[in-house]
Amino acid sequence: MKSINISVDEEIYHVEQPVSTINIYKIIHGQGSFEITRNRFSGKWKVLVQTDQNAKLPLTPIGKAIEETLGVVN
């Protein structure tokens, strides 16, 4: 399992990639946990599951950091 910490607007997000061959990432934050993925055709990030439906996740900066640090499975 790969993991990194990402800082966005002074908030820390812990990102884990449980399986290196699958394009699903788990994000743990004080507001709850999220599972996100990247569409391989459009390149857009989307939330698959989140524990708090009212929580907002800055997908673009987190996705960019994931692409730069962990890489994305196509």
C-alpha positions in Angstrom: 0.0 0.0 0.0 1.2 3.5 -0.9 0.4 6.5 1.1 1.1 10.3 1.2 0.0 13.4 3.1 -1.3 16.3 1.0 -1.7 19.8 2.2 -4.4 21.9 0.5 -5.3 25.3 2.0 -3.6 24.5 5.3 -5.6 21.3 5.6 -3.9 17.9 5.7 -5.3 15.0 3.7 -3.9 11.4 4.2 -4.2 9.6 0.9 -3.8 5.8 0.6 -3.7 3.6 -2.5 -4.6 0.2 -1.1 -3.9 -1.8 -4.3 -1.2 -0.4 -6.7 -2.9 -1.8 -9.8 -6.3 -0.3 -9.1 -7.1 3.4 -9.6 -8.9 3.9 -6.3 -7.6 6.1 -3.6 -8.8 6.4 0.0 -8.6 9.9 1.6 -8.8 10.3 5.4 -9.5 13.8 6.8 -11.0 15.3 9.9 -14.3 15.7 8.0 -14.5 12.0 7.3 -13.2 9.5 4.7 -13.6 9.4 1.0 -12.8 7.0 -1.9 -12.0 8.7 -5.2 -11.0 7.6 -8.6 -9.9 9.1 -11.9 -11.8 8.5 -15.2 -9.1 7.2 -17.6 -10.9 8.6 -20.6 -11.8 12.2 -19.4 -9.1 12.5 -16.7 -11.6 13.9 -14.2 -11.6 12.9 -10.6 -14.8 11.9 -8.8 -15.8 10.8 -5.4 -17.1 7.2 -5.2 -17.9 7.0 -1.4 -17.9 9.5 1.4 -18.8 9.2 5.1 -20.1 12.7 5.5 -22.4 13.8 2.7 -22.0 17.5 3.6 -18.2 17.5 3.5 -16.5 19.0 0.4 -13.3 17.7 -0.9 -10.9 19.8 -3.1 -10.6 17.1 -5.8 -8.5 19.0 -8.3 -5.5 19.8 -6.1 -5.6 16.4 -4.4 -5.9 14.6 -7.8 -3.0 16.6 -9.2 -0.8 15.7 -6.1 -1.8 12.0 -6.5 -0.8 12.1 -10.2 2.5 13.7 -9.4 3.4 11.6 -6.4 1.7 8.2 -6.6 1.0 8.0 -10.3 -2.3 7.0 -11.9 -3.1 3.5 -13.2 -4.5 3.7 -16.7 
